């Protein structure tokens, strides 16, 4: 592999890492259009277990907006330990650990969640996008609302 190819691979991995971080941050900031833009247009696969399965970004974003975009919902998504592997010039897979904290600002109830994302990415028109994502939780802790 040439130096140019190695640099191109490193740059692709970094752009994918930035894409996933942009997604997490947009979820926390409730930036709907940024969330939408992280995913490819058309048919994709989003499997968030009990939250639902979606075949396009718009149906996922609509559910996200209805559940999370209000003042009482405060979310923190922390993605860590990325393992990103290129599967060609325009395809990649990734695995991420997630720590998620949710606060109901009205009641004080909290939820902490740990789990793993398995993602597929594709470079489309020069931009990396999420084309498949599966999230499976492996731990959850909930606290009751403050009285």
N, C-alpha and C positions, 0 to 999 in steps of 0.2 A: 504494500500500500504506500502510495506516495505521501509526501508531507502535506500536499494540498488536500488529498482525500482524508487524511487524518484530521486536519483542521476542520474540514467541512463536516465530518462526523461529530467532532466536539461541539461545533457551533449548533448543529441540529439538536443534539442532546440538551444544550443549554436553552435553546428556544422552546423545546418541549417542557422543560422544567419551569420556565417562565410562564408558559401557557397554563400549566396546572396551578401555579401560584396565583395567577391572575383570576382563575376560576374560583379558588378558595376565597380570595379577597373580595371578589365581586359578590359572592354569596353573603359574606359578612356585612358588606356595605349595601346590599340589596340593589345592586346595579344590574337591572334586568337585561339591558341591551349588551352589556359586557358578558354576562353569563351566556346569552344566546350566541354571541360571536365566538365563544370558545369551542362550540360544536359545529360540525359540518352541516351544511344545508342538506335537505332531502332525507332519505332513509338512513337512519343510524340505529344504534342499540344502546339504550340506557336501562340498566337493571339495578334498581336501588332497593331490592327485596321488598319489605313490607310497605315502603313508600310507593312503589309501583314500577312498572316496566313501560318504556316509551319507545316508539319507533321513529320519532322525529323530535327535534329540539323544541319546537313550539309547544307541543303538548306537555313536555317536562317543564318548560319555563312558565306556562300557565298555572300548573299545579304549584310550583315553587312560589309564584307571586301570590297565589291565594292563601298559602300556608304561612309564609314568612314575612311578607311585606306589610307589616303593621308595627306600630310603636311598641307593642308589648313583647315582641319576639326579638331577643338579642342572641345572636349566634357568633361563635368563634370556631373557625375551621383551621386546624393546624395539620398540614400535610408534611410528612417527614419520611426519611429513609428511602428516597426514590431509587428505583432500579430501572433504568431506561436502556432499552436495547434496540438498535436500529435493525430493521429487517429488509434493508434495501435503501435506495436513495430517498424514497418517499413514503416509507412505512416504518412504524416503530411500535413497540409494546412497552408498557410500563407497569410497575407495581409501586404503590404508595401506602404508607401507614397513615391513618387519620386519627387524630384526637379531636373530638367535637364537644363543645360545651354550649348548652342552651339555657337561657334564663327567661322565665316568664316575668317580665318587669311589673306586671300587675299583682301577681300572687307571690312571687319569690320562689316558685318551684324551679328546680334545676334538673338537667339531664346531662350526663357525661357519657360519651360513647367512644369506643375504640373499635377500629376495624381496618380492613384492607380494600383498596381499590385495585382492580385489574383493568388496565386501559389499553386501547389500540388507538394509534394516531396515524393520520395521513396528511401529507403535504399536498395541498390543493391550491393551484394557482399561486404557488410560492409561499403559502402560509400553512403552518401546522394547525390541525384541528383535531378534536376528539371525535372519533367515529364509533367507538364502543367503550362503554364503561360499566363495570360491575362492582358494586360495593357490598361487602358482607361484614356485618358487625360481629365482633367476638366478645365484647363486654359492654355492659351498660349499668350505670348507677343513676338512680333517680332519688331526688329528695322531695318531700311533700312541700306544699306551699306553707309559707310562714303564717302563723296565726297571731 
